[in-house]
Amino acid sequence: MLDKETEVFERMRDDLLKNHRGKFVVIHEEEFLGAFDTAQNAYGEGIRVVGTSEPFLVKQVVKEQAAEIPALTLGLLNAGR
């Protein structure tokens, strides 16, 4: 799910970094819907344009994405000690 949107984001990353660094972008299928100051505003635009029946991507434009490690996020690495 969202493979196409993620691919579009990666293809556009350099231009997005130049023009929208730090903002939240909305992408639906192959279409860039805009860049917004907050995730909430981006999500609202996605709902307004796409609706709730189809998925769309909301992603912050940053140089590198931090690795997400659920065990660290949830504090589970030392849970059994």
PDB file with SEQRES, HELIX, SHEET and CRYST1 records, atoms N, CA, C and O in Angstrom:
SEQRES   1 A   81  MET LEU ASP LYS GLU THR GLU VAL PHE GLU ARG MET ARG          
SEQRES   2 A   81  ASP ASP LEU LEU LYS ASN HIS ARG GLY LYS PHE VAL VAL          
SEQRES   3 A   81  ILE HIS GLU GLU GLU PHE LEU GLY ALA PHE ASP THR ALA          
SEQRES   4 A   81  GLN ASN ALA TYR GLY GLU GLY ILE ARG VAL VAL GLY THR          
SEQRES   5 A   81  SER GLU PRO PHE LEU VAL LYS GLN VAL VAL LYS GLU GLN          
SEQRES   6 A   81  ALA ALA GLU ILE PRO ALA LEU THR LEU GLY LEU LEU ASN          
SEQRES   7 A   81  ALA GLY ARG                                                  
HELIX    1 AA1 ASP A    3  HIS A   20  1                                  18    
HELIX    2 AA2 ALA A   39  VAL A   50  1                                  12    
HELIX    3 AA3 PRO A   70  THR A   73  1                                   4    
SHEET    1 AA1 3 GLU A  31  PHE A  36  0                                        
SHEET    2 AA1 3 PHE A  24  HIS A  28 -1                                        
SHEET    3 AA1 3 LEU A  57  GLN A  60 -1                                        
CRYST1    1.000    1.000    1.000  90.00  90.00  90.00 P 1           1          
ATOM      1  N   MET A   1       0.840  -1.173   0.000  1.00  0.00           N  
ATOM      2  CA  MET A   1       0.000   0.000   0.000  1.00  0.00           C  
ATOM      3  C   MET A   1       0.894   1.248   0.000  1.00  0.00           C  
ATOM      4  O   MET A   1       1.891   1.297   0.721  1.00  0.00           O  
ATOM      5  N   LEU A   2       0.553   2.212  -0.773  1.00  0.00           N  
ATOM      6  CA  LEU A   2       1.282   3.475  -0.929  1.00  0.00           C  
ATOM      7  C   LEU A   2       2.638   3.312  -1.605  1.00  0.00           C  
ATOM      8  O   LEU A   2       3.472   4.215  -1.543  1.00  0.00           O  
ATOM      9  N   ASP A   3       2.867   2.170  -2.249  1.00  0.00           N  
ATOM     10  CA  ASP A   3       4.138   1.973  -2.964  1.00  0.00           C  
ATOM     11  C   ASP A   3       4.321   3.004  -4.071  1.00  0.00           C  
ATOM     12  O   ASP A   3       5.407   3.561  -4.238  1.00  0.00           O  
ATOM     13  N   LYS A   4       3.260   3.254  -4.821  1.00  0.00           N  
ATOM     14  CA  LYS A   4       3.338   4.217  -5.927  1.00  0.00           C  
ATOM     15  C   LYS A   4       3.630   5.625  -5.394  1.00  0.00           C  
ATOM     16  O   LYS A   4       4.457   6.348  -5.948  1.00  0.00           O  
ATOM     17  N   GLU A   5       2.939   6.003  -4.312  1.00  0.00           N  
ATOM     18  CA  GLU A   5       3.127   7.322  -3.726  1.00  0.00           C  
ATOM     19  C   GLU A   5       4.538   7.485  -3.156  1.00  0.00           C  
ATOM     20  O   GLU A   5       5.155   8.540  -3.300  1.00  0.00           O  
ATOM     21  N   THR A   6       5.036   6.444  -2.515  1.00  0.00           N  
ATOM     22  CA  THR A   6       6.390   6.484  -1.966  1.00  0.00           C  
ATOM     23  C   THR A   6       7.417   6.600  -3.081  1.00  0.00           C  
ATOM     24  O   THR A   6       8.407   7.319  -2.943  1.00  0.00           O  
ATOM     25  N   GLU A   7       7.189   5.907  -4.169  1.00  0.00           N  
ATOM     26  CA  GLU A   7       8.083   5.998  -5.327  1.00  0.00           C  
ATOM     27  C   GLU A   7       8.097   7.413  -5.901  1.00  0.00           C  
ATOM     28  O   GLU A   7       9.156   7.934  -6.251  1.00  0.00           O  
ATOM     29  N   VAL A   8       6.924   8.033  -5.996  1.00  0.00           N  
ATOM     30  CA  VAL A   8       6.836   9.414  -6.486  1.00  0.00           C  
ATOM     31  C   VAL A   8       7.593  10.344  -5.541  1.00  0.00           C  
ATOM     32  O   VAL A   8       8.332  11.218  -5.993  1.00  0.00           O  
ATOM     33  N   PHE A   9       7.411  10.160  -4.230  1.00  0.00           N  
ATOM     34  CA  PHE A   9       8.115  10.983  -3.253  1.00  0.00           C  
ATOM     35  C   PHE A   9       9.626  10.870  -3.441  1.00  0.00           C  
ATOM     36  O   PHE A   9      10.325  11.883  -3.480  1.00  0.00           O  
ATOM     37  N   GLU A  10      10.126   9.650  -3.555  1.00  0.00           N  
ATOM     38  CA  GLU A  10      11.569   9.448  -3.711  1.00  0.00           C  
ATOM     39  C   GLU A  10      12.076  10.056  -5.018  1.00  0.00           C  
ATOM     40  O   GLU A  10      13.172  10.616  -5.059  1.00  0.00           O  
ATOM     41  N   ARG A  11      11.301   9.950  -6.057  1.00  0.00           N  
ATOM     42  CA  ARG A  11      11.680  10.534  -7.344  1.00  0.00           C  
ATOM     43  C   ARG A  11      11.740  12.056  -7.258  1.00  0.00           C  
ATOM     44  O   ARG A  11      12.567  12.685  -7.918  1.00  0.00           O  
ATOM     45  N   MET A  12      10.875  12.641  -6.454  1.00  0.00           N  
ATOM     46  CA  MET A  12      10.785  14.091  -6.309  1.00  0.00           C  
ATOM     47  C   MET A  12      11.647  14.641  -5.177  1.00  0.00           C  
ATOM     48  O   MET A  12      11.734  15.858  -5.013  1.00  0.00           O  
ATOM     49  N   ARG A  13      12.288  13.769  -4.391  1.00  0.00           N  
ATOM     50  CA  ARG A  13      12.939  14.172  -3.141  1.00  0.00           C  
ATOM     51  C   ARG A  13      13.864  15.384  -3.292  1.00  0.00           C  
ATOM     52  O   ARG A  13      13.778  16.316  -2.493  1.00  0.00           O  
ATOM     53  N   ASP A  14      14.743  15.392  -4.294  1.00  0.00           N  
ATOM     54  CA  ASP A  14      15.686  16.507  -4.440  1.00  0.00           C  
ATOM     55  C   ASP A  14      14.954  17.835  -4.634  1.00  0.00           C  
ATOM     56  O   ASP A  14      15.304  18.834  -4.006  1.00  0.00           O  
ATOM     57  N   ASP A  15      13.946  17.849  -5.497  1.00  0.00           N  
ATOM     58  CA  ASP A  15      13.170  19.075  -5.724  1.00  0.00           C  
ATOM     59  C   ASP A  15      12.381  19.454  -4.473  1.00  0.00           C  
ATOM     60  O   ASP A  15      12.273  20.634  -4.137  1.00  0.00           O  
ATOM     61  N   LEU A  16      11.836  18.467  -3.794  1.00  0.00           N  
ATOM     62  CA  LEU A  16      11.092  18.742  -2.567  1.00  0.00           C  
ATOM     63  C   LEU A  16      12.009  19.340  -1.506  1.00  0.00           C  
ATOM     64  O   LEU A  16      11.619  20.271  -0.801  1.00  0.00           O  
ATOM     65  N   LEU A  17      13.219  18.813  -1.390  1.00  0.00           N  
ATOM     66  CA  LEU A  17      14.173  19.360  -0.415  1.00  0.00           C  
ATOM     67  C   LEU A  17      14.530  20.804  -0.741  1.00  0.00           C  
ATOM     68  O   LEU A  17      14.679  21.622   0.167  1.00  0.00           O  
ATOM     69  N   LYS A  18      14.669  21.126  -2.010  1.00  0.00           N  
ATOM     70  CA  LYS A  18      14.992  22.503  -2.407  1.00  0.00           C  
ATOM     71  C   LYS A  18      13.849  23.459  -2.121  1.00  0.00           C  
ATOM     72  O   LYS A  18      14.071  24.589  -1.686  1.00  0.00           O  
ATOM     73  N   ASN A  19      12.623  23.007  -2.366  1.00  0.00           N  
ATOM     74  CA  ASN A  19      11.479  23.921  -2.321  1.00  0.00           C  
ATOM     75  C   ASN A  19      10.571  23.793  -1.107  1.00  0.00           C  
ATOM     76  O   ASN A  19       9.826  24.722  -0.796  1.00  0.00           O  
ATOM     77  N   HIS A  20      10.620  22.649  -0.411  1.00  0.00           N  
ATOM     78  CA  HIS A  20       9.641  22.405   0.660  1.00  0.00           C  
ATOM     79  C   HIS A  20      10.247  21.730   1.888  1.00  0.00           C  
ATOM     80  O   HIS A  20       9.536  21.045   2.624  1.00  0.00           O  
ATOM     81  N   ARG A  21      11.536  21.910   2.121  1.00  0.00           N  
ATOM     82  CA  ARG A  21      12.210  21.253   3.258  1.00  0.00           C  
ATOM     83  C   ARG A  21      11.469  21.546   4.565  1.00  0.00           C  
ATOM     84  O   ARG A  21      11.140  22.690   4.876  1.00  0.00           O  
ATOM     85  N   GLY A  22      11.221  20.474   5.314  1.00  0.00           N  
ATOM     86  CA  GLY A  22      10.562  20.596   6.609  1.00  0.00           C  
ATOM     87  C   GLY A  22       9.052  20.591   6.542  1.00  0.00           C  
ATOM     88  O   GLY A  22       8.390  20.433   7.568  1.00  0.00           O  
ATOM     89  N   LYS A  23       8.496  20.761   5.364  1.00  0.00           N  
ATOM     90  CA  LYS A  23       7.033  20.777   5.222  1.00  0.00           C  
ATOM     91  C   LYS A  23       6.512  19.354   5.048  1.00  0.00           C  
ATOM     92  O   LYS A  23       7.283  18.409   4.879  1.00  0.00           O  
ATOM     93  N   PHE A  24       5.210  19.224   5.092  1.00  0.00           N  
ATOM     94  CA  PHE A  24       4.536  17.946   4.907  1.00  0.00           C  
ATOM     95  C   PHE A  24       3.868  17.960   3.539  1.00  0.00           C  
ATOM     96  O   PHE A  24       3.091  18.862   3.225  1.00  0.00           O  
ATOM     97  N   VAL A  25       4.177  16.957   2.734  1.00  0.00           N  
ATOM     98  CA  VAL A  25       3.611  16.898   1.390  1.00  0.00           C  
ATOM     99  C   VAL A  25       2.535  15.827   1.328  1.00  0.00           C  
ATOM    100  O   VAL A  25       2.523  14.873   2.106  1.00  0.00           O  
ATOM    101  N   VAL A  26       1.630  16.021   0.373  1.00  0.00           N  
ATOM    102  CA  VAL A  26       0.554  15.072   0.129  1.00  0.00           C  
ATOM    103  C   VAL A  26       0.706  14.564  -1.298  1.00  0.00           C  
ATOM    104  O   VAL A  26       0.814  15.345  -2.243  1.00  0.00           O  
ATOM    105  N   ILE A  27       0.714  13.242  -1.437  1.00  0.00           N  
ATOM    106  CA  ILE A  27       0.817  12.629  -2.756  1.00  0.00           C  
ATOM    107  C   ILE A  27      -0.256  11.553  -2.849  1.00  0.00           C  
ATOM    108  O   ILE A  27      -0.400  10.711  -1.963  1.00  0.00           O  
ATOM    109  N   HIS A  28      -1.000  11.604  -3.944  1.00  0.00           N  
ATOM    110  CA  HIS A  28      -2.013  10.585  -4.229  1.00  0.00           C  
ATOM    111  C   HIS A  28      -1.721  10.005  -5.598  1.00  0.00           C  
ATOM    112  O   HIS A  28      -1.699  10.719  -6.601  1.00  0.00           O  
ATOM    113  N   GLU A  29      -1.497   8.706  -5.626  1.00  0.00           N  
ATOM    114  CA  GLU A  29      -1.087   8.001  -6.832  1.00  0.00           C  
ATOM    115  C   GLU A  29       0.147   8.691  -7.417  1.00  0.00           C  
ATOM    116  O   GLU A  29       1.205   8.643  -6.790  1.00  0.00           O  
ATOM    117  N   GLU A  30       0.063   9.322  -8.569  1.00  0.00           N  
ATOM    118  CA  GLU A  30       1.227   9.982  -9.180  1.00  0.00           C  
ATOM    119  C   GLU A  30       1.149  11.505  -9.043  1.00  0.00           C  
ATOM    120  O   GLU A  30       1.962  12.225  -9.623  1.00  0.00           O  
ATOM    121  N   GLU A  31       0.181  11.987  -8.283  1.00  0.00           N  
ATOM    122  CA  GLU A  31      -0.079  13.428  -8.222  1.00  0.00           C  
ATOM    123  C   GLU A  31       0.393  14.054  -6.901  1.00  0.00           C  
ATOM    124  O   GLU A  31       0.035  13.595  -5.816  1.00  0.00           O  
ATOM    125  N   PHE A  32       1.199  15.105  -7.022  1.00  0.00           N  
ATOM    126  CA  PHE A  32       1.634  15.911  -5.881  1.00  0.00           C  
ATOM    127  C   PHE A  32       0.523  16.907  -5.599  1.00  0.00           C  
ATOM    128  O   PHE A  32       0.200  17.737  -6.449  1.00  0.00           O  
ATOM    129  N   LEU A  33      -0.065  16.832  -4.409  1.00  0.00           N  
ATOM    130  CA  LEU A  33      -1.210  17.680  -4.075  1.00  0.00           C  
ATOM    131  C   LEU A  33      -0.833  18.955  -3.338  1.00  0.00           C  
ATOM    132  O   LEU A  33      -1.653  19.867  -3.225  1.00  0.00           O  
ATOM    133  N   GLY A  34       0.392  19.036  -2.835  1.00  0.00           N  
ATOM    134  CA  GLY A  34       0.804  20.260  -2.171  1.00  0.00           C  
ATOM    135  C   GLY A  34       1.703  20.018  -0.982  1.00  0.00           C  
ATOM    136  O   GLY A  34       1.911  18.883  -0.554  1.00  0.00           O  
ATOM    137  N   ALA A  35       2.238  21.122  -0.451  1.00  0.00           N  
ATOM    138  CA  ALA A  35       3.107  21.097   0.725  1.00  0.00           C  
ATOM    139  C   ALA A  35       2.499  22.005   1.788  1.00  0.00           C  
ATOM    140  O   ALA A  35       1.980  23.078   1.480  1.00  0.00           O  
ATOM    141  N   PHE A  36       2.569  21.562   3.043  1.00  0.00           N  
ATOM    142  CA  PHE A  36       1.885  22.247   4.128  1.00  0.00           C  
ATOM    143  C   PHE A  36       2.783  22.347   5.355  1.00  0.00           C  
ATOM    144  O   PHE A  36       3.698  21.543   5.536  1.00  0.00           O  
ATOM    145  N   ASP A  37       2.511  23.344   6.194  1.00  0.00           N  
ATOM    146  CA  ASP A  37       3.333  23.574   7.379  1.00  0.00           C  
ATOM    147  C   ASP A  37       3.140  22.518   8.463  1.00  0.00           C  
ATOM    148  O   ASP A  37       4.058  22.252   9.239  1.00  0.00           O  
ATOM    149  N   THR A  38       1.966  21.920   8.521  1.00  0.00           N  
ATOM    150  CA  THR A  38       1.698  20.917   9.548  1.00  0.00           C  
ATOM    151  C   THR A  38       1.156  19.638   8.918  1.00  0.00           C  
ATOM    152  O   THR A  38       0.584  19.658   7.828  1.00  0.00           O  
ATOM    153  N   ALA A  39       1.348  18.537   9.619  1.00  0.00           N  
ATOM    154  CA  ALA A  39       0.803  17.255   9.168  1.00  0.00           C  
ATOM    155  C   ALA A  39      -0.719  17.307   9.146  1.00  0.00           C  
ATOM    156  O   ALA A  39      -1.351  16.713   8.273  1.00  0.00           O  
ATOM    157  N   GLN A  40      -1.308  18.018  10.107  1.00  0.00           N  
ATOM    158  CA  GLN A  40      -2.759  18.123  10.175  1.00  0.00           C  
ATOM    159  C   GLN A  40      -3.320  18.828   8.934  1.00  0.00           C  
ATOM    160  O   GLN A  40      -4.324  18.396   8.367  1.00  0.00           O  
ATOM    161  N   ASN A  41      -2.659  19.918   8.520  1.00  0.00           N  
ATOM    162  CA  ASN A  41      -3.125  20.627   7.325  1.00  0.00           C  
ATOM    163  C   ASN A  41      -2.967  19.759   6.081  1.00  0.00           C  
ATOM    164  O   ASN A  41      -3.831  19.762   5.205  1.00  0.00           O  
ATOM    165  N   ALA A  42      -1.866  19.020   6.004  1.00  0.00           N  
ATOM    166  CA  ALA A  42      -1.632  18.134   4.867  1.00  0.00           C  
ATOM    167  C   ALA A  42      -2.700  17.044   4.827  1.00  0.00           C  
ATOM    168  O   ALA A  42      -3.257  16.753   3.769  1.00  0.00           O  
ATOM    169  N   TYR A  43      -2.977  16.451   5.965  1.00  0.00           N  
ATOM    170  CA  TYR A  43      -3.995  15.404   6.034  1.00  0.00           C  
ATOM    171  C   TYR A  43      -5.368  15.954   5.643  1.00  0.00           C  
ATOM    172  O   TYR A  43      -6.124  15.311   4.915  1.00  0.00           O  
ATOM    173  N   GLY A  44      -5.670  17.136   6.133  1.00  0.00           N  
ATOM    174  CA  GLY A  44      -6.952  17.769   5.789  1.00  0.00           C  
ATOM    175  C   GLY A  44      -7.094  17.982   4.289  1.00  0.00           C  
ATOM    176  O   GLY A  44      -8.169  17.768   3.728  1.00  0.00           O  
ATOM    177  N   GLU A  45      -6.016  18.402   3.639  1.00  0.00           N  
ATOM    178  CA  GLU A  45      -6.054  18.592   2.184  1.00  0.00           C  
ATOM    179  C   GLU A  45      -6.230  17.251   1.480  1.00  0.00           C  
ATOM    180  O   GLU A  45      -6.970  17.159   0.500  1.00  0.00           O  
ATOM    181  N   GLY A  46      -5.562  16.220   1.968  1.00  0.00           N  
ATOM    182  CA  GLY A  46      -5.733  14.893   1.382  1.00  0.00           C  
ATOM    183  C   GLY A  46      -7.170  14.422   1.470  1.00  0.00           C  
ATOM    184  O   GLY A  46      -7.710  13.886   0.502  1.00  0.00           O  
ATOM    185  N   ILE A  47      -7.789  14.615   2.612  1.00  0.00           N  
ATOM    186  CA  ILE A  47      -9.198  14.238   2.790  1.00  0.00           C  
ATOM    187  C   ILE A  47     -10.092  15.076   1.872  1.00  0.00           C  
ATOM    188  O   ILE A  47     -11.033  14.556   1.271  1.00  0.00           O  
ATOM    189  N   ARG A  48      -9.796  16.364   1.769  1.00  0.00           N  
ATOM    190  CA  ARG A  48     -10.609  17.250   0.934  1.00  0.00           C  
ATOM    191  C   ARG A  48     -10.543  16.846  -0.541  1.00  0.00           C  
ATOM    192  O   ARG A  48     -11.563  16.826  -1.229  1.00  0.00           O  
ATOM    193  N   VAL A  49      -9.336  16.522  -1.024  1.00  0.00           N  
ATOM    194  CA  VAL A  49      -9.151  16.229  -2.444  1.00  0.00           C  
ATOM    195  C   VAL A  49      -9.452  14.769  -2.778  1.00  0.00           C  
ATOM    196  O   VAL A  49     -10.134  14.485  -3.763  1.00  0.00           O  
ATOM    197  N   VAL A  50      -8.951  13.855  -1.969  1.00  0.00           N  
ATOM    198  CA  VAL A  50      -9.048  12.422  -2.278  1.00  0.00           C  
ATOM    199  C   VAL A  50     -10.260  11.779  -1.631  1.00  0.00           C  
ATOM    200  O   VAL A  50     -10.875  10.881  -2.205  1.00  0.00           O  
ATOM    201  N   GLY A  51     -10.601  12.237  -0.439  1.00  0.00           N  
ATOM    202  CA  GLY A  51     -11.683  11.614   0.317  1.00  0.00           C  
ATOM    203  C   GLY A  51     -11.137  10.544   1.242  1.00  0.00           C  
ATOM    204  O   GLY A  51      -9.928  10.438   1.447  1.00  0.00           O  
ATOM    205  N   THR A  52     -12.028   9.764   1.788  1.00  0.00           N  
ATOM    206  CA  THR A  52     -11.628   8.749   2.759  1.00  0.00           C  
ATOM    207  C   THR A  52     -11.624   7.339   2.183  1.00  0.00           C  
ATOM    208  O   THR A  52     -11.265   6.392   2.883  1.00  0.00           O  
ATOM    209  N   SER A  53     -12.011   7.184   0.940  1.00  0.00           N  
ATOM    210  CA  SER A  53     -12.100   5.831   0.370  1.00  0.00           C  
ATOM    211  C   SER A  53     -10.810   5.365  -0.298  1.00  0.00           C  
ATOM    212  O   SER A  53     -10.681   4.184  -0.622  1.00  0.00           O  
ATOM    213  N   GLU A  54      -9.857   6.266  -0.510  1.00  0.00           N  
ATOM    214  CA  GLU A  54      -8.587   5.902  -1.143  1.00  0.00           C  
ATOM    215  C   GLU A  54      -7.426   6.387  -0.285  1.00  0.00           C  
ATOM    216  O   GLU A  54      -7.520   7.434   0.356  1.00  0.00           O  
ATOM    217  N   PRO A  55      -6.327   5.629  -0.270  1.00  0.00           N  
ATOM    218  CA  PRO A  55      -5.165   6.058   0.515  1.00  0.00           C  
ATOM    219  C   PRO A  55      -4.385   7.164  -0.187  1.00  0.00           C  
ATOM    220  O   PRO A  55      -4.400   7.274  -1.413  1.00  0.00           O  
ATOM    221  N   PHE A  56      -3.710   7.975   0.608  1.00  0.00           N  
ATOM    222  CA  PHE A  56      -2.798   9.001   0.105  1.00  0.00           C  
ATOM    223  C   PHE A  56      -1.661   9.117   1.093  1.00  0.00           C  
ATOM    224  O   PHE A  56      -1.789   8.745   2.259  1.00  0.00           O  
ATOM    225  N   LEU A  57      -0.544   9.637   0.612  1.00  0.00           N  
ATOM    226  CA  LEU A  57       0.659   9.736   1.432  1.00  0.00           C  
ATOM    227  C   LEU A  57       0.810  11.142   1.983  1.00  0.00           C  
ATOM    228  O   LEU A  57       0.703  12.122   1.246  1.00  0.00           O  
ATOM    229  N   VAL A  58       1.058  11.235   3.276  1.00  0.00           N  
ATOM    230  CA  VAL A  58       1.465  12.480   3.927  1.00  0.00           C  
ATOM    231  C   VAL A  58       2.835  12.195   4.509  1.00  0.00           C  
ATOM    232  O   VAL A  58       2.992  11.295   5.334  1.00  0.00           O  
ATOM    233  N   LYS A  59       3.832  12.964   4.078  1.00  0.00           N  
ATOM    234  CA  LYS A  59       5.200  12.695   4.521  1.00  0.00           C  
ATOM    235  C   LYS A  59       5.964  14.007   4.669  1.00  0.00           C  
ATOM    236  O   LYS A  59       5.840  14.908   3.839  1.00  0.00           O  
ATOM    237  N   GLN A  60       6.751  14.102   5.731  1.00  0.00           N  
ATOM    238  CA  GLN A  60       7.568  15.294   5.939  1.00  0.00           C  
ATOM    239  C   GLN A  60       8.807  15.221   5.054  1.00  0.00           C  
ATOM    240  O   GLN A  60       9.417  14.163   4.898  1.00  0.00           O  
ATOM    241  N   VAL A  61       9.161  16.349   4.488  1.00  0.00           N  
ATOM    242  CA  VAL A  61      10.320  16.436   3.603  1.00  0.00           C  
ATOM    243  C   VAL A  61      11.551  16.726   4.451  1.00  0.00           C  
ATOM    244  O   VAL A  61      11.753  17.845   4.923  1.00  0.00           O  
ATOM    245  N   VAL A  62      12.361  15.700   4.632  1.00  0.00           N  
ATOM    246  CA  VAL A  62      13.617  15.826   5.374  1.00  0.00           C  
ATOM    247  C   VAL A  62      14.708  15.127   4.575  1.00  0.00           C  
ATOM    248  O   VAL A  62      14.430  14.273   3.734  1.00  0.00           O  
ATOM    249  N   LYS A  63      15.957  15.505   4.852  1.00  0.00           N  
ATOM    250  CA  LYS A  63      17.066  14.957   4.079  1.00  0.00           C  
ATOM    251  C   LYS A  63      17.155  13.443   4.199  1.00  0.00           C  
ATOM    252  O   LYS A  63      17.269  12.745   3.192  1.00  0.00           O  
ATOM    253  N   GLU A  64      17.104  12.938   5.407  1.00  0.00           N  
ATOM    254  CA  GLU A  64      17.166  11.493   5.629  1.00  0.00           C  
ATOM    255  C   GLU A  64      16.079  11.115   6.614  1.00  0.00           C  
ATOM    256  O   GLU A  64      15.774  11.858   7.547  1.00  0.00           O  
ATOM    257  N   GLN A  65      15.507   9.957   6.394  1.00  0.00           N  
ATOM    258  CA  GLN A  65      14.508   9.451   7.321  1.00  0.00           C  
ATOM    259  C   GLN A  65      15.214   8.673   8.419  1.00  0.00           C  
ATOM    260  O   GLN A  65      16.084   7.848   8.141  1.00  0.00           O  
ATOM    261  N   ALA A  66      14.845   8.932   9.649  1.00  0.00           N  
ATOM    262  CA  ALA A  66      15.410   8.180  10.768  1.00  0.00           C  
ATOM    263  C   ALA A  66      14.883   6.757  10.734  1.00  0.00           C  
ATOM    264  O   ALA A  66      13.740   6.511  10.347  1.00  0.00           O  
ATOM    265  N   ALA A  67      15.719   5.838  11.138  1.00  0.00           N  
ATOM    266  CA  ALA A  67      15.294   4.440  11.199  1.00  0.00           C  
ATOM    267  C   ALA A  67      14.257   4.283  12.305  1.00  0.00           C  
ATOM    268  O   ALA A  67      14.401   4.845  13.390  1.00  0.00           O  
ATOM    269  N   GLU A  68      13.238   3.531  12.023  1.00  0.00           N  
ATOM    270  CA  GLU A  68      12.217   3.261  13.023  1.00  0.00           C  
ATOM    271  C   GLU A  68      12.427   1.843  13.530  1.00  0.00           C  
ATOM    272  O   GLU A  68      12.347   0.877  12.771  1.00  0.00           O  
ATOM    273  N   ILE A  69      12.696   1.734  14.816  1.00  0.00           N  
ATOM    274  CA  ILE A  69      12.904   0.433  15.436  1.00  0.00           C  
ATOM    275  C   ILE A  69      11.861   0.303  16.541  1.00  0.00           C  
ATOM    276  O   ILE A  69      12.020   0.874  17.620  1.00  0.00           O  
ATOM    277  N   PRO A  70      10.792  -0.450  16.270  1.00  0.00           N  
ATOM    278  CA  PRO A  70       9.692  -0.517  17.237  1.00  0.00           C  
ATOM    279  C   PRO A  70      10.123  -0.882  18.650  1.00  0.00           C  
ATOM    280  O   PRO A  70       9.575  -0.342  19.611  1.00  0.00           O  
ATOM    281  N   ALA A  71      11.080  -1.777  18.803  1.00  0.00           N  
ATOM    282  CA  ALA A  71      11.520  -2.159  20.149  1.00  0.00           C  
ATOM    283  C   ALA A  71      12.098  -0.965  20.900  1.00  0.00           C  
ATOM    284  O   ALA A  71      11.909  -0.847  22.111  1.00  0.00           O  
ATOM    285  N   LEU A  72      12.800  -0.079  20.193  1.00  0.00           N  
ATOM    286  CA  LEU A  72      13.329   1.122  20.843  1.00  0.00           C  
ATOM    287  C   LEU A  72      12.210   2.110  21.133  1.00  0.00           C  
ATOM    288  O   LEU A  72      12.130   2.667  22.228  1.00  0.00           O  
ATOM    289  N   THR A  73      11.344   2.323  20.144  1.00  0.00           N  
ATOM    290  CA  THR A  73      10.246   3.269  20.299  1.00  0.00           C  
ATOM    291  C   THR A  73       9.349   2.884  21.454  1.00  0.00           C  
ATOM    292  O   THR A  73       8.912   3.745  22.217  1.00  0.00           O  
ATOM    293  N   LEU A  74       9.075   1.612  21.589  1.00  0.00           N  
ATOM    294  CA  LEU A  74       8.167   1.142  22.625  1.00  0.00           C  
ATOM    295  C   LEU A  74       8.858   0.808  23.937  1.00  0.00           C  
ATOM    296  O   LEU A  74       8.199   0.450  24.913  1.00  0.00           O  
ATOM    297  N   GLY A  75      10.177   0.922  23.968  1.00  0.00           N  
ATOM    298  CA  GLY A  75      10.925   0.640  25.190  1.00  0.00           C  
ATOM    299  C   GLY A  75      10.961  -0.832  25.565  1.00  0.00           C  
ATOM    300  O   GLY A  75      10.974  -1.181  26.745  1.00  0.00           O  
ATOM    301  N   LEU A  76      10.977  -1.693  24.553  1.00  0.00           N  
ATOM    302  CA  LEU A  76      10.903  -3.126  24.824  1.00  0.00           C  
ATOM    303  C   LEU A  76      12.245  -3.830  24.906  1.00  0.00           C  
ATOM    304  O   LEU A  76      12.292  -5.006  25.265  1.00  0.00           O  
ATOM    305  N   LEU A  77      13.346  -3.144  24.584  1.00  0.00           N  
ATOM    306  CA  LEU A  77      14.644  -3.822  24.567  1.00  0.00           C  
ATOM    307  C   LEU A  77      15.022  -4.375  25.932  1.00  0.00           C  
ATOM    308  O   LEU A  77      15.634  -5.440  26.014  1.00  0.00           O  
ATOM    309  N   ASN A  78      14.678  -3.684  26.991  1.00  0.00           N  
ATOM    310  CA  ASN A  78      15.043  -4.134  28.336  1.00  0.00           C  
ATOM    311  C   ASN A  78      13.825  -4.564  29.124  1.00  0.00           C  
ATOM    312  O   ASN A  78      13.877  -4.629  30.352  1.00  0.00           O  
ATOM    313  N   ALA A  79      12.735  -4.857  28.446  1.00  0.00           N  
ATOM    314  CA  ALA A  79      11.471  -5.170  29.115  1.00  0.00           C  
ATOM    315  C   ALA A  79      11.549  -6.442  29.972  1.00  0.00           C  
ATOM    316  O   ALA A  79      10.871  -6.547  30.995  1.00  0.00           O  
ATOM    317  N   GLY A  80      12.378  -7.407  29.551  1.00  0.00           N  
ATOM    318  CA  GLY A  80      12.443  -8.673  30.285  1.00  0.00           C  
ATOM    319  C   GLY A  80      13.439  -8.668  31.433  1.00  0.00           C  
ATOM    320  O   GLY A  80      13.564  -9.674  32.131  1.00  0.00           O  
ATOM    321  N   ARG A  81      14.140  -7.587  31.647  1.00  0.00           N  
ATOM    322  CA  ARG A  81      15.175  -7.545  32.694  1.00  0.00           C  
ATOM    323  C   ARG A  81      14.650  -7.061  33.997  1.00  0.00           C  
ATOM    324  O   ARG A  81      15.399  -6.972  34.970  1.00  0.00           O  
TER     325      ARG A  81                                                      
END                                                                             
